[in-house]
Structures are given as structure tokens and as C-alpha cells.
Amino acid sequence: MYKSVAVFCGSNNGNDAIYMQHAKDLGKLLGQHKIQLVYGGGNAGLMGAVANGALEHQGEVIGIIPEMLKLRERHHTGITQLTVVPDMHTRKKMMYELSDAAIILPGGNGTLDEMFEMATWNALTIHNKKIILLNTAGFYNNLLAHINAMQVNGFLHDDWRTMLSVYDTPDAIFYDWVSGKN
């Protein structure tokens, strides 16, 4: 079981209530299992839902937010610790350093940037942290098909399934963690 997990996700709610529900459920499970949440520091969208879910279950929540996003993502004032950093690169680096693994929820360009940077660092052996993709309601089906196409066409050095685990629900992630499969 991991001690600290970075969660990358959108600062919007998305168009399907299941996105918010899975974010809140993930936060709840992190809190219940005493796994520290490291996330982007916002109190809006999926970011706020995962943080609040963890806090409601006595979870420790560490937020890292760039100065430029403090207002836009409505920084969370009720978390365990909020660190304001100068830029996005510093945010990502701190989140990677403070976590044992990462869970990727639905999100936009920033979420994909964070996921692919972690995957690239794994491929370059800068780190070897597990990356978990929460494919809520098939949100990432097209992306997974494209990653598989990169593999099939010879553009990935290693099988992408060795560094990226895909789950449909937060409960499925924790079932594998508790049983020692992940």
C-alpha cells in the first residue's frame, strides 16, 4: 500500500455527475486508508471533490498550487497544508517528489501533461512510480487506443501496461491495493 499518492484531475466538474462522484469516492478511500493525498491545491471541480472526500474521512491533504492559479482554481483553505509555488513546473516536480504513485482522473490539457510527464520520466528511469488511470465512464478509451497505437507502431520502448494501470472505479483500485495486486 502506498503512503502518499498524487492525484491529477480537472478543476472543472465535467458534464457527467459520475466524474465528481468518482473523485469524491477516491478521496474518501484515500482518507479511510490513511494515504496522504497530494494534489493541485484547488477547491473547484474534481480537485475540490477529491480533497473534500479525503478531508471528510480524516485524510491528510497536501495542495501545491502555482501563484497564477490561486484565484482561478480557488485554492483550498481547509486542507492540511497548502504550498504556493511560482510556476506549473515547480508544482509538478513537488507533487512527484511527495508521492509514491499517481492516480489520473478525468481532466483537460493540464491533466494529460502531468500524466505524460510522469510516463516519460518512468520511461527515462528518472523515477519508477506507478501511474493509475481512472477511466471513469470510458473517459480515456480514445487515449488508451492511441497509446496502444504508439506501442504497436514501435514508438514506445516498453509495454505501456507495465507502467500504467487502468481501472474503471476507485473501488477497483483499492481492491487491488488491499489484495496486493498493485
C-alpha positions as CSV (number, residue, x, y, z in Angstrom):
1,M,0.0,0.0,0.0
2,Y,1.2,3.5,-0.8
3,K,1.8,6.1,1.8
4,S,1.3,9.2,-0.4
5,V,-0.5,9.4,-3.7
6,A,-0.6,12.3,-6.2
7,V,-3.9,12.8,-7.9
8,F,-4.1,14.7,-11.2
9,C,-7.5,15.8,-12.4
10,G,-9.6,18.6,-13.7
11,S,-10.5,21.8,-12.0
12,N,-13.9,21.6,-13.7
13,N,-16.8,19.2,-12.8
14,G,-17.2,17.7,-16.3
15,N,-20.5,17.0,-18.0
16,D,-21.4,13.8,-16.2
17,A,-22.1,13.6,-12.4
18,I,-20.1,10.3,-12.3
19,Y,-16.8,12.3,-12.6
20,M,-17.5,14.2,-9.4
21,Q,-18.7,11.1,-7.7
22,H,-15.6,9.1,-8.5
23,A,-13.4,12.0,-7.4
24,K,-15.2,12.2,-4.0
25,D,-15.1,8.4,-3.7
26,L,-11.4,8.3,-4.4
27,G,-10.8,11.0,-1.7
28,K,-12.9,9.0,0.7
29,L,-10.9,5.8,0.1
30,L,-7.6,7.7,0.5
31,G,-8.7,9.1,3.8
32,Q,-10.1,5.8,5.1
33,H,-6.8,4.0,4.2
34,K,-4.7,6.8,5.7
35,I,-3.0,7.5,2.4
36,Q,-1.8,11.1,2.1
37,L,-3.4,13.0,-0.9
38,V,-1.0,15.3,-2.8
39,Y,-2.9,17.3,-5.4
40,G,-3.1,20.6,-7.2
41,G,-4.5,22.7,-4.2
42,G,-7.7,23.8,-5.8
43,N,-11.2,23.8,-4.3
44,A,-13.0,23.6,-7.6
45,G,-14.2,20.8,-9.9
46,L,-12.7,17.3,-9.4
47,M,-9.8,18.7,-7.5
48,G,-12.1,20.1,-4.8
49,A,-14.1,16.9,-4.7
50,V,-11.2,14.6,-4.2
51,A,-9.7,16.9,-1.5
52,N,-13.0,17.2,0.3
53,G,-13.7,13.5,0.1
54,A,-10.3,12.8,1.8
55,L,-10.9,15.6,4.4
56,E,-14.3,14.2,5.3
57,H,-12.6,10.9,6.2
58,Q,-9.8,12.4,8.3
59,G,-7.3,12.2,5.4
60,E,-4.2,14.3,5.2
61,V,-4.3,16.6,2.1
62,I,-1.3,18.4,0.7
63,G,-2.0,21.0,-2.0
64,I,0.6,22.5,-4.4
65,I,-0.7,25.5,-6.4
66,P,1.1,28.0,-8.6
67,E,0.5,31.6,-7.7
68,M,-1.1,32.3,-11.1
69,L,-3.8,29.7,-10.4
70,K,-4.6,30.6,-6.8
71,L,-7.7,32.5,-7.7
72,R,-8.7,30.6,-10.9
73,E,-8.8,27.2,-9.2
74,R,-10.0,28.8,-6.0
75,H,-7.2,27.5,-3.7
76,H,-8.5,25.3,-0.9
77,T,-8.3,26.9,2.5
78,G,-9.3,23.9,4.6
79,I,-6.6,21.4,3.7
80,T,-3.7,20.1,5.9
81,Q,-1.1,22.1,4.0
82,L,-1.1,24.4,1.0
83,T,2.1,25.4,-0.7
84,V,2.1,28.2,-3.2
85,V,4.8,27.8,-5.9
86,P,6.0,30.2,-8.7
87,D,5.0,28.0,-11.7
88,M,3.5,24.8,-13.1
89,H,6.8,23.1,-13.5
90,T,7.6,23.5,-9.8
91,R,4.1,22.3,-8.9
92,K,4.5,19.1,-10.9
93,K,8.0,18.4,-9.6
94,M,6.9,18.9,-5.9
95,M,3.9,16.6,-6.5
96,Y,6.1,13.9,-7.9
97,E,8.6,14.2,-5.1
98,L,6.0,14.0,-2.4
99,S,4.2,10.9,-3.8
100,D,4.7,7.2,-4.1
101,A,2.3,6.8,-7.1
102,A,-0.1,8.8,-9.1
103,I,-3.8,8.5,-10.0
104,I,-5.1,10.3,-13.0
105,L,-8.8,11.2,-13.1
106,P,-10.6,12.9,-16.0
107,G,-9.3,16.3,-16.8
108,G,-8.1,18.5,-19.6
109,N,-4.7,19.6,-21.1
110,G,-3.0,20.0,-17.7
111,T,-4.0,16.6,-16.5
112,L,-2.7,15.0,-19.7
113,D,0.5,17.0,-19.4
114,E,1.0,15.7,-15.9
115,M,0.3,12.1,-16.8
116,F,2.6,12.1,-19.8
117,E,5.4,13.8,-18.0
118,M,5.2,11.1,-15.3
119,A,5.1,8.4,-18.0
120,T,8.1,10.0,-19.8
121,W,10.1,10.2,-16.5
122,N,9.3,6.5,-16.0
123,A,10.5,5.6,-19.5
124,L,13.7,7.6,-18.9
125,T,14.1,5.9,-15.4
126,I,14.1,9.3,-13.7
127,H,11.6,7.6,-11.4
128,N,9.6,4.4,-11.3
129,K,6.3,5.4,-9.8
130,K,3.1,3.6,-10.6
131,I,0.7,5.5,-12.7
132,I,-3.0,4.6,-12.3
133,L,-5.6,5.8,-14.8
134,L,-9.1,6.1,-13.5
135,N,-11.1,5.5,-16.7
136,T,-14.4,6.8,-15.4
137,A,-17.3,6.0,-17.8
138,G,-14.8,5.3,-20.5
139,F,-13.4,8.8,-20.4
140,Y,-9.9,7.7,-21.5
141,N,-10.9,5.0,-24.1
142,N,-9.7,7.0,-27.1
143,L,-6.5,8.0,-25.3
144,L,-5.8,4.3,-24.4
145,A,-6.4,3.3,-28.0
146,H,-3.8,6.0,-29.1
147,I,-1.2,4.9,-26.6
148,N,-1.7,1.3,-27.8
149,A,-1.2,2.5,-31.4
150,M,2.1,4.2,-30.3
151,Q,3.1,0.8,-28.9
152,V,2.0,-1.2,-31.9
153,N,3.8,1.2,-34.3
154,G,7.1,1.0,-32.4
155,F,7.2,4.4,-30.7
156,L,7.3,3.1,-27.1
157,H,10.4,1.4,-25.8
158,D,8.5,-0.7,-23.2
159,D,5.0,-2.1,-23.0
160,W,2.8,0.8,-21.7
161,R,0.8,-1.6,-19.5
162,T,3.9,-2.1,-17.2
163,M,3.8,1.5,-16.0
164,L,0.1,2.4,-16.5
165,S,-2.7,0.5,-14.8
166,V,-6.3,1.2,-15.9
167,Y,-9.3,1.0,-13.6
168,D,-13.0,1.8,-14.1
169,T,-13.8,2.7,-10.5
170,P,-12.0,3.9,-7.3
171,D,-13.1,0.8,-5.5
172,A,-11.4,-1.4,-8.1
173,I,-8.1,0.4,-7.4
174,F,-8.3,-0.1,-3.7
175,Y,-9.4,-3.7,-4.1
176,D,-6.1,-4.5,-5.9
177,W,-4.1,-2.4,-3.4
178,V,-5.6,-4.2,-0.4
179,S,-5.1,-7.6,-2.1
180,G,-1.5,-6.7,-3.1
181,K,-2.1,-6.9,-6.9
182,N,-1.0,-3.3,-7.5
